[in-house]
Amino acid sequence: MSLSEFYEEYISRIRDKTLSPLLPYDGLILTVTCVIIFACRFYVFEPFTRRCYGQKYTSLNEVQRRSLINHHVAGTVKLTLIVVGAYPFIVIMSGVKALHSPVSRGSLVTVGDVLLVMVQIFTGMYIFELFYRALVSPISAAHHVGAIIIAQSATVLGLSRVNGSDAIVEFLLCLVWGAFDVVAEIWPHLAMIIYRVRPTDYKNLMRIFLASVALELIGTLVETVIVMNIFGSVWGRWPISFKVVTPILHTLFSLAQLWGARVLYSMYRQQKKLAQQASPEMSNTAEHCS
């Protein structure tokens, strides 16, 4: 079966289906998510970072403290999304199950229910970052705002049966974008945490930043291949609005990821330079001591 035939058969099974019975309550789910993220930040991560890093934390200024806590919160949320969302994402993208299928035998919870909650957690995470971080670059702000709008637009389209299976295909595309975005961002969070608490660990930082660059580039390439295949499979049956908006959204996401890779590569080069400068100094110190 070709990829086009696979998606045509898949779409025929989900025609006239809604994403999830929980869709009318997605605003409430998002609100609860934001409250939980705030509670975790205030009652868990702030005491944890203060106790775990001690003087290294207290010596940071307010901007750096917020950055450190933000990376802990965002990294934990993204790790949770990967662990909890991996199974429903795989079964839905492979066609093993549909959005309205139960997660497990006899379960009242559907695959769509889980993915809808994951989308709201994804949205809540970026809302938290925009409000909590003291400094946000224009590129990061544009990426976060775009991710929020895309995620919420994908769920809103599913509220109406008028859009039918087109809305679900758009939702699946957003899942692909979100999945690669979450996976690619894990390493940078780890790198920035180490950068704050062990700023002189140049070699490890250099390796992590380089790995992050590679992951961003590979992820963008694989993501584009998957999305383009889906485009080709459903292009002929999409209305003009989907044909215009969806490629633009993918281009914006890809540009944001490539920009992130560029920033990470510049940080890799900076750490590499610092490591090279530190090596002669360590050698001279060793010779002097001997």
N, C-alpha and C positions, 0 to 999 in steps of 0.2 A: 504494500500500500504506500503510495507516495505521500509526501507531507501535506500536499494540497487536499488529497482525498481524506487523509486522517483528520484534518481540521474541519472539512465539510461534514464528515460523519459525526465529529464531536459537537459541532454547532447544531446539527439536527437533533441531538439528544438534549441540548440545553435551551432549545427554542422555547420562548414563552415562560421561561423560568426566571425567578428573581434571584439575586445574589444570595440573600439570606433573609429569614423571617425577622432577624434583628435589625434590619435596615432602618425602620422607623425610629429606632432608639440609638442610632449611631452618634447623635449629639450627646446623649447621656453617657454613652461609653467613652467618648472623647473627654468629657468633663471629669469623669471618675479617673481616667488615666492620668490627666494633668494633676489631679489632687494627689494621687499615689506617687507620681514622680516628685512632686514638691515634698511630700512627707519623707520619702527616701532620702532626698537631698538634705533636708533639714535635720532629721532625726537619726540618719544612718551615716551618710557619707561625710558630712562636716565633722562629727565627732570622730569618725574613723580616720580621716586624713590627719586630723590634729594629733590623735594618739599614735598613729602608725609612723608618721614622718617626723614628729616632734619639732625640733629646732629648724629642720629644713623647711617645714611648713610655716612656722611662725616668722621665719626670716623673709618670706615672700611678701611682696606688696599685695594690695587688695585685688588688683587686676590679675596677678599671677595665681592667687589663691582661687579666684573664681574659675580661672582657666583649668587649674588642676582638678577641682571638684567637678567641673563640667565634663572633663574627659572621663572621669570615673563613672559619672551617671550615664553619659551617652554610650560609653563602652559596655557597661552592664546591660543597658536596654537593648543594644544591638546584639549582644551575645544571647540574651533571652529570646530575641526575635529569631535568631538562627536556630537555636535549640528547639523552641516550640513550633516555629513555622516551617521547619525543614520538611517534615513528613507531609503535611497538607499541600505544600508547594510542589513537592515532587509528584504526588499522586494526581494533582490537578493538571500539571503541565504535561505529564505523560499520558493522560487520558484514562488512567486506571479508574479514577472516580470523577464524578461531576461535583459541582458546587453544592448541590442539594443532597449528595450522598452522605450517609452517617459516617463519622470519623472512624468508628469501630462498630462491630456487629452489635445491634441492639441499642446503640447510643442514640439519644435524642439530639445530640449536638452534631451539626453537619460540618462538612469541610468548609463551606462558605461562612458559617458562623465563626470558626477559628480564624480564617483569613480576614474577615471583617474586623475582628478584634485586633489582629496584628496590624492592620492598616491604621487603626485609631491609635495604637501604641506608637507606631512609626510617626504619625502626625504629631502626637503629644510630645515626643522626644524633640522634634525640630522646633516646636513652639517653645518648649523649655529653653532650648539653646538660644533662640532669638531674644528672649526676655532676660535670661540670666547672664549670658556672657557680657563682659564689660566692653570688649572690643570685637567687632565682627567686620571682616573685610567685605567690600561690595560684592565680590564673587561668591563668598560664602552666604551672604544674605540672599542674593539672587537664587542660589541653589536651594537654600532652605525654603524660601517662599515658594519657589517653583514646585518643590517636592510636596509641600503642603497642599497647594492648589490642585496639583495633578491627582494626589491621593484622594482628596475630598471630591473632586469632580468625578472620579471613577466610581465612587460609591453613590453619589447623587444621581448619576445616570441610571443606576440600577433601581432607583425608586419607581421608575415609570416602566410599564410594559411596552410603551410605544417604541422605545429604542430596542427592545427585544434582545436577541443574542448579540447584536452589535455592542451593546453596553457591556456585556459580559466579556467579549473579546477585548474591549478597551480595558476592562478591569484586569484581565490576564496580562496584557502588555504592561500595565502599571506594576503588577506583581513582579514581572521580570526586571523592570527598571529598579524597583525598590530592593529586590533581592541582591542584585549585583552592587547596588549602592551600599547596602548594609555590610556585605561581606568585604568589600574593598576598604571600608572605613575602620575596620577593627584594628588593623596594624597601625595606622596613624595615631589612634587614641593611645595605644600602648607606647608608641614612640614618644608622644608628647608627655606622657606621665613620667617616663624615664628621663626625658629631657629636663623636666622640672626638678625631680628629686635626685638625679645623678647627672648633672650637666657636664661633668668631665669624663663621662664614660663614652668617649668619642667613637671607639671602634664598634661597640654594640649599637650605638645610635646610627652609625654609618650603615651597618648591615640592615637594621630595621627600616631605615628610610629607603634604602635601595630595594628591599623586598616589597615595601609599600608601593614604590613606583612600578615594579614589575607586575604586582597584583592589580593595580589600577589599569595598566595598559592591556593585560591579558583579559581582565574582566570586561573592559570596554569593547574589545574585539569580539569575544564570545557573545556578549550581550547583543551587539549589532547583528551578528550572524543569526541569532535566534529571532530577534525582532524582525529582521528583513524577511526571514522565511515565513513568519506569521503574516507580515504585510502581503507577501506574494500570494499567500493562500486565500486571503479574505478580501483582497483589494477590489476585485470585480463586483462585490456585493455591498461595498461600503457606500454610504451617501457622501456627497462632496465635502461636507463639514468634517467628517472623520478623515478623509483623504488629505485635507489641508492641515488640520490641527495636529494629528498624530505624528507625522514626520517632523514637524517643527518641534514638538515636545521631545522627541528622541534626539534631535540635533542639539537642543539646549542641554539635555542631560549628558550627552557625550562630551560636549564642549566643557561643561563643568567638571567632569571626571578628568579630562585631559589637562585642564588648568590645575586641578589638584595634583596630578602627577608631575606637572612642571614645578610646582611649589615644593613638593617632596624631593624632587631631584636637586633643586637648588640647596635644600637643607642637607641632603646627602653630600653634596660637594663641599659645603661649609664644614660638616663634621669630618670629612676626609682630610681637608686642609688642616683642621685643628689637630687631628690625629698625627699627621705627618710632622707638624710643628712640635708636638709633645714628645715624639719618639726620640729626636736628637737630644732634647733636654733630659730625658730619662737616662739616655746613654751616657751623657756627660756627668750626670750625678753619680751613676754607678762607677764610672772610671775614677771620679774624685774620691769616692768612699773606699775604693780598693787601694 
